[in-house]
Amino acid sequence: MEALAISNYDNIFKRYDLVSEGSGQGIMATAKDADLQKIMECVIEGETDDILGLVDEALTKLDPMVIINDALIKGMNEVSRLWDEGTYYLPQVILASDAMLAGIELCEKKMGKSMEKKGIVVTHTAEGDIHDLGQKIVNALLRANGYEVIDLGKDVPVDTVVNAVKQYKPVMVTGTALMTTTMTAFEKISNRLSAAGLEIPFVCGGGAVSEEYVTGYKLGVFGKDASQAPGMAADAVNGGTWQELREKYNG
Ligand code: B12
């Protein structure tokens, strides 16, 4: 019987799943320049070791916020798309999120804790939900813009959120939910805060939630993109009510 032999070694080190197995067309996102493109691809390919050097180098010429928005978040959005089209599975998604978070950490260090704090924001990911990447991006952007973030983490019980608002008296509270089964915690938090007379803007985002859902309960303001968080916090610091924020940011 004739032995099977590889005649072309060109693709030997290429990721088999992207090149040959995916039902889609592979990586489709493009960044604004070559440096950002390389960083974005490191996220998509889950290259945590390589991303550190690239982000370090990029930080010598680019604003950390540009690297976060135009490479790191962009890469993670592409990962979500590759998951949706069936090209990516859990291992790739976990590697990608590790790479994105390593890059964000470097950018956060560069931005430092320079500015005087403008106000406190409590952030959390809904009870039962471990999808905290959106929340981590929100944390990084708020900190970068001078807000003190009380990060309650993921899978946070309703009580813990309500107690944190009582304790820290933030200008705004945020929630992230990626599952239809977990987003229902937001309405419970909203009712509890409202009953306690703590009527601050409660900005809710994450793949599972829609504007229609979030604006269906008191205090709820829908956050479509993490980049909106600093502007929303600034409005809250300036006395903006949840109704005013809802009117400004939601249709
Ligand atoms: C990454 C991922 C994971 C990772 C999570 C890693 C982590 N640390 O977060 C891992 C592998 C652990 C995982 C596990 C699971 N996952 Co998962 N996962 C995903 C995936 C592929 C991407 C989600 C993601 O991180 N996107 C990128 C982030 C940045 O997006 P984001 O959070 O939505 O944030 C953006 C906006 O929404 C907004 N935003 C978010 N929050 C806020 C807050 C404010 C204030 C503002 C202004 C904006 C804002 O800003 C961000 C952009 O700038 C999605 C599929 C998809 N296409 O979304 C499935 C998905 C969310 N997972 C799903 C499921 C079912 C699970 C599991 C139950 C699987 C299992 N059977 O075990 C477990 C969950 C266990 C649990 N209890 O939570 C389902 C949920 C279905 C549903 N609608 O209920 C999805 C939709 C996949 C699917 N189509 O079935 N998952």
Boltz pocket constraint, residues with backbone or C-beta under 6 A from the ligand:
constraints:
  - pocket:
      binder: B
      contacts: [[A, 73], [A, 76], [A, 77], [A, 79], [A, 80], [A, 81], [A, 83], [A, 84], [A, 90], [A, 93], [A, 94], [A, 97], [A, 128], [A, 129], [A, 130], [A, 131], [A, 132], [A, 133], [A, 134], [A, 135], [A, 137], [A, 138], [A, 174], [A, 175], [A, 176], [A, 177], [A, 178], [A, 179], [A, 180], [A, 181], [A, 203], [A, 204], [A, 205], [A, 206], [A, 207], [A, 208], [A, 222], [A, 223], [A, 224], [A, 225], [A, 226], [A, 227], [A, 228], [A, 229]]
      max_distance: 6.0
